[in-house]
Amino acid sequence: MKKAPTIRDVAATAGVSVSVVSRVLNDGSVAPATRERVVAAIAELGFRPRAAARELNGAGLTIGLVLADLTNPFFARVADRIVWEARARGVQVVLMTTQEDPHIEAETLATLLDRSVGGVIATPTGGNIDQWSRLQEVGVDLVFVDRSIAALENTDVVSIQNDASAATATEHLIGLGHDRIGLISGPLSTSTGTARIAGYQAALARAGIPSDTELVRGVPFRGGAGADAVAALLSLPEPPTALIVANTAQVQSSMRQLYQMGIEIPQQLSVIVFDDNPWTELVSPPLSVIRQPIDMLARHSVDLVLGRMQGKLPVGPRIIEVQAEFVSRSSSATRSVASPTAHDAVSHP
């Protein structure tokens, strides 16, 4: 007995994604020429739209998950939660990683064009705008998580309130008497890097504290650049008395460098990190953190991409920014003018 054609068969015959077929079946917005190809494919295959109900409700669908770096604990947890959320809805996930490399990202996007995925959740490196646009042009629904690309303004985005989170951390330190606050962020080519620096600078401005460019270090996510940034900051003629590590991937590298240099926290340097790993509470002293709500990021991302694929959301991008939680612990304290500076520790180990 011949197997009845599926919505995937229609998509393959028409040369479009499953989500485009879904929009045609639900009278959604589709280019006339594309609609004609889908209708022709339905007729050619003898596809019965009512038989697609189960697929259109989620079961049988596949989404791509493209994350920047699974060695980064943050993205490893994001991947775990997104897969869990998708599986709970009967949706399969194809997981791919770009290792923060735009060239690998370009190859990954080319691979996804050849796969039968109707939607993609991704953390972009910041480049490959043409390739991301091509993915959308062929009808693949795209949701960026954690980061975004300004040039792709019609893309759904789920992230934390990056500028507000950095401002909260900065204001906390200012309230403790610190006016020399170092910041280690991600690269300026990423939306998280620029937004966190902007939030930090805005908090300084509101407090009437001049922003010193020497205190801001935008470093890559991979490698040990956090350690180099810490060493450079503490070697300044006027080193910071407080430090915010807003590059999640460089938290461990940065903290390892501080411990190796013998910096006393918080006596010589108050520290706040963007991380919510259990170890941040177990070290001595426990670290003050910006805790990112990974469960919410995952849930919103999956809901958005499935809503698009099933034609349930109106036209126009959705930007969802969830609030991160600031957790104050023992690594941040009132500035003490009597205690030795971080610079003293570097000069006289």
DRENBA-194482 format. One record per residue: x, y, z of N, C-alpha, C in turn; residue in one letter. Coordinates in pm, whole numbers, plus 32768, in hexadecimal, padded with zeros to 4 digits. Each point is the difference from the previous one (the first is absolute). Layout:
<nodes>
XYZXYZXYZA
...
</nodes>
This chain:
<nodes>
80557F8880007FAB807880008058807D8000M
7FE480597FA4805080787FF47FE7805E8075K
806E803480377FF7805A80737FC780877FD6K
7FA4803280517FC280827FE18069806E8007A
7FFB80617FA38062806D80027FF28055807EP
806F8034802E800280528079801B80917FDDT
7FF480538065801D808F7FEB809380157FDAI
80557FA68030808D80077FD980127FE37F6BR
7FB37FA17FCC80067FDF7F717FD580787FACD
7F988043802D7FD280787FB9806D806A8000V
803D80168076806A8065800B80747FDF7FA3A
80287F807FFD80707FD87FAB7FDF80117F6CA
7F887FDB7FD97FD7800C7F737FF880927FD4T
7FCF8055805A7FF1808F7FDE8082804E8014A
80637FC18041807F804580187FF6806B806AG
7FAC7FE980657FF08061806C800B7FB68085V
7FF4804C806E80057FC280847F757FD2802AS
7FFE7FAC80687F817FD180377FAB80758031V
80428066803B7FB5807280347FB9804F7F92S
803C80037F887FBE80457F907F837FB47FD7V
80097F7C7FF87F8A7FAF7FE17F9580188069V
802B8007807F7FA3801A806D7FB680847FECS
804B80677FD77FC080837FEC7F9E7FFC7F8BR
80217FB77F967FA47FF37F8F7F7F7FBB802EV
800E7F95804C7F8A7FB6802F7FAA80518060L
8040806180447FB6805180607FE5808D7FCEN
800C80137F7A7FE780837FC28058806D803BD
807D7FDD8021805E806280328040804E7F90G
805A805B8026804380577F9F806F7FB47FB7S
7FEE7FEC7F7C80617FBA7FAC800380457F78V
8076800B7FC6800B803D7F7B7FAC7FB17F9CA
7FB880457FA37FA77FBC7FA180427F8E7FB3P
807B80177FCF80447F977FB2801D7F868057A
80258019807D801C7F91805D7F807FB4801ET
7F93804A80137F7F7FC0801C7FD67FA57F8CR
8017802F7F857FDC7FB07F8A804F7F7C7FFDE
80828007802380517F8580017FCE7F9E8068R
7FDA803380737FD07FA9806C7F7B7FC07FD7V
7FA580517FC97F7E7FCC7FD580117F967F94V
805E80187FA4801B7F9F7F9580377F7E8039A
8058800C806480397F89803E7F957FB08049A
7FA4804680427F927FBD80477FAC7FAF7F9EI
7FE4803E7F8D7FAF7FBC7F9A804B7F897FC4A
808080147FE480527F977FC2800B7F85805AE
800F8016808080167F92805D7F7E7FC58036L
7F9180477FEA7F827FD280387FFE800D8098G
8041806B802F800C801680907F7A802D803AF
7FDC7FC880717F8480288044802280598077R
7FE280817FFA8025805E806A7FD37FD5808BP
7F8B7FC2800C7FD17FDA8085805D7F9A8041R
80447FB17FAD805C7F9C8036807D8041803CA
801180817FE48076804780347FEA803B808AA
7F887FF080377FE18042807E80637FDE806EA
80267F808009805C7FD88069808780437FEDR
802F80097F81808080407FE57FFC80948020E
7F9380407FD97FF7809080157FF380248092L
7FD67FA380537FF88018808F80847FE98046N
80657FD87FB780847FF4803A80407F797FEBG
7FB77F94801280397F7B7FF580367FE87F74A
80787FC67FF8803B7FE27F7E805480717FC9G
7FFF8074803E804F80707FD080907FF38032L
805B803F7FB6808D800480278031808F7FFAT
804A80278068803D8086800180977FF1800AI
804780627FC980908005800E802580568078G
80667FD680488034804E80728093801A7FE6L
8022807E7FE5808980267FDE803780578070V
805A7FC880508037804980728094801B7FEBL
802F80688043808780317FE5806F7FA78035A
7FEE7FC8807980717FB9803B7FCE7FAB8074D
7FFF7F7E7FF07FCF7FA8806A80667FEA806FL
807C80327FF0805E7FFD80707FE280708063T
7FAF80607FD57FD1806A805A7F8C7FC78052N
800D7FF780857F967FC280517F77803F7FEBP
7FFC80827FE47F8180427FE97FB87FC27F88F
80467FF07F907FC17FC97F887FE27F6C800EF
80517FB9804C7FE27F7380197F7B7FF38049A
7FE7805780617F817FFB80497F8C80307FA9R
801A80657FAB7F99802E7FA47FD77F8E7FA2V
80637FB87FCB7FE37F907FA57FAC7F978046A
80277FDD807A7FB77F9A804B7F6E80268014D
7FE8807E80237F77802C801D7FAD800D7F80R
803D802E7F927FB7800C7F837FD87F767FCDI
805D7FA080067FDF7F787FD67F8F7FC88057V
8006801980817F977FD0805B7F79803D7FDDW
7FFD80847FE97F8380457FDF7FC87FCE7F7BE
80587FEA7F9E7FD37FD17F7D7FCA7F728009A
80497FA980457FD47F75800C7F7B7FF58049R
7FEA805A80607F81800080497F8C801E7FA4A
801C803F7F8D7F9880217F9D80047FA07F8AR
804F7F94800A80087F9E7F958052802E7F89G
8059806080168050803A7F9380907FCE8009V
80377FD87F8E808A7FD47FF9805E80777FF1Q
807B7FF280328062806C7FF980807FCE7FBEV
8030804C7F9D80837FE67FC3806080688039V
805E7FD18052805B805B80478083800D7FB4L
8029807E7FEB807F801C7FBD80458071804CM
808580017FFC804C806A8043806080417F9ET
8016808280138057804B7FA58089801D803CT
80137FE28080807F801A8045802B80927FF3Q
7F9F80597FFE801780917FF7804D80277F81E
7FF87FAC7F99804C80177F847F9E80217F8FD
8007807A7FC77FA480257F9380097FA37F88P
80777FC87FE4800F7FA67F8E7FB57F7D8018H
800C7FCB80797FB67F8780217F6A801E8000I
7FDC8076802E7F74802880007FC880017F72E
804D80367FA27FD380047F757FEA7F737FC9A
805B7FA480207FF07F757FD47F867FBF8040E
7FE88022807F7F8D7FCA80477F7E802E7FC1T
7FF9807F7FDA7F8680367FC37FE87FC07F77L
806C7FE67FB87FF17FBD7F7E7FC97F738014A
802E7FBD80697FCE7F79801E7F6D80038024T
7FD98064804D7F748009802A7FA380177F8AL
803180447F997FAE80177F897FDE7F7D7FBBL
80567F9B80127FE97F7F7FC07FAF7FA18058D
7FE48028807A7FB77FA9805C7F6E802B8008R
7FAB7FA580287F71801E80067FDA80388088S
803D807280247FDA8043807B7FA580767FDEV
7F98800E804C7FA4806F7FE68023807C804DG
80507FF0806B80268072805180897FEC803CG
803F806E802880867FFC803A800580608078V
80377FCE806E8022805380738098800D7FFEI
803580798009809080107FED803A80718054A
807E7FF080218051806A803A8065802A7F97T
7FEE80727FBF805780277F9180878036802EP
80667FF07FAB80838039801E800280967FE6T
7FA1802F7FAD7FFB808E7FDE801680187F6CG
802F7F9B7FB88018800E7F707F9E7FAD7FAEG
80267FE47F837FB27FAA7FA67F7080317FECN
7FF180817FF37F79803A7FF37FB97FCA7F84I
80487FF47F907FC17FCE7F867FCE7F718011D
804E7FAE80467FD87F7580137F877FF4805CQ
7FFE8050806A7F8A7FFF80587F85802E7FB2W
801080687FAE7F9180337FB17FCE7F977F9DS
805D7FB67FC47FDB7F977FA17FAB7F958044R
80247FDF807B7FB47F9D804C7F6F802D8010L
7FF08081801E7F79803680107FB780087F7AQ
8049801F7F967FC1800E7F7C7FC17F7E7FCFE
803C7F8F80257FC87F807FD57F947FCF805EV
7FDB805380637F8F7FE0805680217FBF8084G
80817FFC802580247FC880837FEC806C806AV
7FB27FE180667FE68061806B80768004805FD
802D807A8020807C8014804A7FE9804C8081L
80377FCC806C7FFC80428082808F80078036V
802E8079801D80838010803F7FEF7FFB8098F
805A7FB780437FFC7FF98091808480328037V
7FFA805280678072803D8046803C80757FB4D
80157FF27F7E8039806C7FAF7FA680207F8AR
801A80707FC07FB380257F88805E80427F9CS
7FCB801A7F88804A80497F987FA880757FD5I
8031807980157FB180787FE77FCD80077F71A
80507FD07FA07FDB80097F727F8A7FA57FDEA
7FE97F9980527F8F7FA47FE87F8E8029805CL
7FC780717FE37F9E803D805A7F797FB88001E
7FE97FA77FA17F807FB87FFD80097F768041N
80657FED805180157F7E80427FD280058092T
7FBD7F98802C7FDA7FF4808D807D7FEF8056D
7FFE803D807780747FF980597FD17FE6808FV
80467FA580447FE97FE6808D808580138048V
800480578064807C801980497FE08034808BS
8068801280507FED8046807E800980967FE5I
7FDE80508063801080917FF6809380208018Q
80507FF77F97809180098010802F80868036N
7FCB806D7FC9802D8083802F7FD580178091D
7F857FDB80217FCF80138088804E7FA98063A
80247F877FD8804A7FA68059808A80388020S
804580337F998084803B80177FF5807F8054A
7F95804C7FE97FEC807980507FE77FDD8092A
7FB37F99801A7FE47FD6808980817FDB8049T
80547FB17FBD807F7FD9803E8058807A801DA
8004805C7FA08052807980107FCA80588071T
7F7E801280057FC38053806880177FC6808BE
80007F7A800A801A7FC08080808D80248031H
80607FFA7FA6808A801F802580138095801FL
7FBD80547FB480068090801B7FC8801C808CI
7F947FBC80227FC480108084805B7FD58070G
80627FAB7FE280627FD38064807B805B8004L
7FFC806D7FB3806C8062800380697FF17F94G
7FEB7FA97FA180637FEC7F967FEA80617F8DH
806D803F7FD17FF580567F8A80667FD97F95D
80537F9A801D80597FC57F9C7FD27F707FEDR
7FA67FEB7F9F7FBF7F7F7FEC80297FC87F78I
80437F8F800080277FC07F847F8E7FAD7FC6G
7FFF7FF17F7D7F9A7FB07FBD80427FA97F96L
7FE97F7E8008802A7FA27F987F827FD17FB9I
7FF280257F827F877FDE7FB480237FA57F8BS
7F997FD87FB680157FB77F85802D805F7F91G
801C7FCA7F8A802E80537F907F98806A7FDAP
803080717FD07FA5806A7FD57FB27FDB7F83L
80267F947FBF7FB67FD17F8A7F807FB88026S
7FEB7FE980817F887FBA802E7FA380618048T
7F7E7FE37FF87F9E80568040800D7FFE8097S
80267F8E803B80107FF9809180768056802DT
806D7FFC7FB38074805080237FE080958002G
7FC180317F967FE2808F7FF77F97802A8066T
7F9B7FAD80167F948024805C803280068090A
80547FA3802780317FFF808A805F8074801BR
805180227F9D80568075800F7FAA807E800AI
7F9780097FAF7FA8807580037FBC800E8088A
7FD37F91803A7FC180068082805F802B806CG
807A7FCE7FFB806A8026805E801E80967FF6Y
801180327F86801F808D7FEC7F8D805B802CQ
7F847FD37FE77F8C804F80287FF9800D8098A
801E7F9480487FFE80058092806B805E8035A
80777FFC7FC48069805D80297FD680917FE8L
7FC580197F8B7FD780897FDE7F9880358062A
7FA07FAA80247F99802B8060803C80238088R
80707FC280218041801B80808067806F7FF6A
801080387F888060806C7FED80907FD17FFFG
80157F807FDF80887FC77FFC802E7FF77F6EI
806F803D7FDD80307FF97F75801E7F707FD8P
7FE57FDF7F83801B7F7A7FCD808E7FFC7FC9S
80537FA88034808C7FF17FD8800A7F877FA2D
802580197F8380067F937F9F80667F958025T
80678026804F80647F9D802A7FC57F96805CE
7F8E801F803E7FC37FA2805E7FA17F9E7FBBL
7FEC80107F7D7FA37FAA7FB6804D7FA77FA0V
7FEC7F7D800C80467FA17FAA7F9A7FA47FBDR
7FF2800E7F7C7FAC7FA67FB380567F8E7FCBG
7FE57F86802C80597F907FDD7FB07F8F7FBEV
80427FA97FB47FBC7F8E7FC07FC27FA38068P
7F9F7FB17FD37FC07FA1805A80557F838015F
804A7FD77F9A80507F86800B809080218029R
80437F9D803A80898015802A80088038808DG
807680308025801680328088801280968008G
7FB980487FA9801080917FFA7FD580468080A
7FAC7FC0804F7FD6803D807E80758014805EG
805A7F9E80058075800A8056805A80747FD5A
8013800E7F7D8052806E7FCD7FC180878021D
7F7B80087FF57FBB807D801E800E80248093A
7FF57F9D8058801180198090808C8035801CV
80667FBF7FC8808A802A80188017808E7FCEA
7FC780217F8C801280877FC87FBB80688057A
7F887FE3802F7FB6805F80538049801B8083L
80337F97803E804080108082808E80387FF6L
8033800C7F868084803B7FEB7FF980957FDFS
7F8780367FF87FF0808F7FE3803A80548072L
803180797FE380308059806A7F968018806CP
7F83800A7FD57F8F8009805E7FA47F8A7FE5E
801B7F8D803B7FAF7F897FE37F74800B803AP
7FA37FB17FD07F78800280377FFE7FC8808EP
7F9F802F804D7FE87FC680857F8B7F9E7FFBT
7FC07FF87F8B7F917FA27FEC80027FD27F6FA
7FCB7F887FE980037FC67F7B7F7D7FB87FE2L
7FCA80187F877F8B7FB67FCF802F7FAB7F8AI
7FF07F7D800C80207FA67F907F7B7FE27FBAV
7FE4804D7F967F807FF47FB9800A7FA67F86A
80707FBE7FF080157F9C7F977FF57F788043N
7F8D7FBF7FF37FE77F84804880697F967FE5T
802F7FF87F8480617F997FDB808880168040A
801C807A802F8084802080368001800C8099Q
7F937FDA80407FFA800B809380697FA78042V
80077F817FDA80607FA68041808F802B7FE6Q
801F802A7F858087802E7FE08024807B8052S
7FA1805C800E8018807B804C80167FE38094S
7FAC7FAA8038800C7FE0808F80807FB2801CM
80257FA77FA5807D7FB580138077805E8006R
800080657FAA806D80627FFE8005804E8083Q
7F8E802880347FFD804B807E80387FAC8072L
7FDA7F81800480337FA8806B80967FEA7FF1Y
802F7FEF7F85808F7FEA7FEA8053807B8023Q
7FC480777FF08045807C80237FF9801F8095M
7FB57FB180497FF6801680907FA980768026G
7FA680277FA87FA78071801D7F997FD6806AI
7FF6804F80697FA07FE3806A7F79803E7FDBE
7F9B7FA87FF87F78802A7FDD7FAB7FF5807EI
7FB9806A80277FF180837FBF805B806C803AP
805F7FDC8058805180668042804C80577F9EQ
80397FC37F9A804B804C7F9D7FAE801B7F82Q
7FA27FA67FE37FB2800E7F847F767FC28013L
7F9980527FEF7F787FC97FFF7FE37FC77F76S
7FB67F917FFB7FEA7FBB7F807F6E7FD97FF1V
7FCA80187F887F7B7FD17FD980107FBA7F79I
7FC17F8B7FEF800D7FB77F827F767FE37FC5V
7FFE7FF87F7A7F887FD37FB8800A7F697FF5F
7FC47FBB805D80047F6E80007F9D7FCE8068D
7FC97F8A7FEA7FA67FC8806580217F6D8018D
80817FDE7FF1802E7F79801E80007FE98096N
7FE37F86802D80037FE48090808680208042P
80707FF47FB580828015803E8014808F8030W
7FB980607FC78013808B802A7FD780168092T
7FAA7FA880327FD6800B808C805A7FAF805DE
80507FA67FC680507FA48050808F80308016L
802F805C7FAB8089803380128004805D8079V
80798020802B8010805B8073804B807D7FD4S
7FBF8076800C7F768013802E7F9D7FDF7F90P
7F837FE380237F9A7FEB7F997FF3807E7FA9P
7FEC7FEA7F7D7FFF80717FA27F77803F7FEFL
7FFE80857FFD7F8780487FD97FEC7FEA7F6AS
7F857FE57FD77FE97FD97F757F8680457FC3V
800380097F7B7F88801A7FB17FD07F777FD1I
7F8F7FD380367FCC7F7B7FE37FA180087F88R
80237FBB7F947FAF80057F867F957F928003Q
7F8380237FE57F917FA080097FFA7FA47F85P
80527F9A8002800F7FA87F8B7F7E7FBA7FDDI
7FB47FD480647F817FBD7FE57FA280597FAFD
7FFA808080247FA7805C7FBA8032801C7F72M
8083800D7FF0803880167F7B7FDC7F8C7FA5L
800D7F8680337FE27F897FB07F6C7FF77FDEA
7FAB801680657F6F7FF27FEA7FCF80667F9BR
8029807D800E7FD480677FA180337FE37F73H
807C7FCF7FF4803A7FE47F7C7FB17F937FB8S
7FE37F9480487FB67F917FC37F71802A7FDFV
7FC08048805A7F77802F7FE57FFC805A7F84D
806280577FF38003805C7F8E80147FB57F7CL
80647FA97FFC801C7FBF7F807F8D7FA47FD7V
7FC27FBB80607F8E7FAA7FDD7F8780527FDAL
7FEC807080447F9180597FDD800D80327F71G
807B80207FD68018802C7F767FE97F8D7F9ER
80367F8C80207FF57F8E7FA67F6F7FD57FEBM
7FAE801280667F757FD77FF87FA480717FD3Q
803B80737FDF7FB180707FCD7FA4803F8066G
80257FF880807FA88032806A8021808E802EK
806E80377FCF802B8085802E7FF080667F92L
7FDF807D80237FF180697F9B808680257FC3P
7FF8803D7F8A8079802D7FBB8046806B8053V
808280027FFD804D8064804A80527FBF806DG
807A80328016805A7FC080617FD180128090P
801D7F9E80527FE7800A808F808780048049R
801080628056807A800C80507FD97FE78091I
80317F9280377FE17FDC808A807F800E8052I
7FFE805A806280728012805A7FD47FDB808DE
803B7F9880367FDB7FD480868062803B8065V
7FCF80158078805180408067805C7F9C8044Q
807F8021800780607FAD80497FFF802B8093A
802D7FA680557FFD801A8091808D801F8033E
800C806D804B8080801F804080027FBF808AF
80667FAF8019800F7FBC8081807D80348043V
7FEF804A806D8071803B804880377F9C8066S
80847FE47FF380427FA8805F807E80458036R
805C7FB2803580708039804B807080387FABS
7FFB7FEE7F7C807080307FAD7FF980947FE1S
7F93804180257FF580917FEB7FEB80428088S
80548066801C7FFB803E8084802380947FF6A
7FE98048806C801F808F8005809580177FE8T
801D80637FAF808C801E7FE38046802C8080R
80767FC88017804E80228077808080457FD4S
800D808280208076804C7FD6807C7FD3804DV
7FEC7FBB807180727FD5805180407F817FCCA
7FB37FB17FB180357F807FD1805D80147F8AS
80617FA47FEA805B800C7F8E7FB27FF77F7EP
802F80457F987FBB7FFE7F8080277F857FB1T
7FB37FE37F9980217F907FA8808880167FBFA
8020807F7FE2807F801F7FC180747FDB805BH
7FF18019808380677FDA805E80197F6A7FFDD
7F927FB47FF2800C7F6E7FFE804C7FD27F86A
7FEB80477F8E80467FDB7F86809480258008V
801E8077803780888030800780527FB68069S
7FBF7FD4806B80447FBE806E7FBC7F7F8024H
80117F987FB07FB97F83801680287FBE8085P
</nodes>
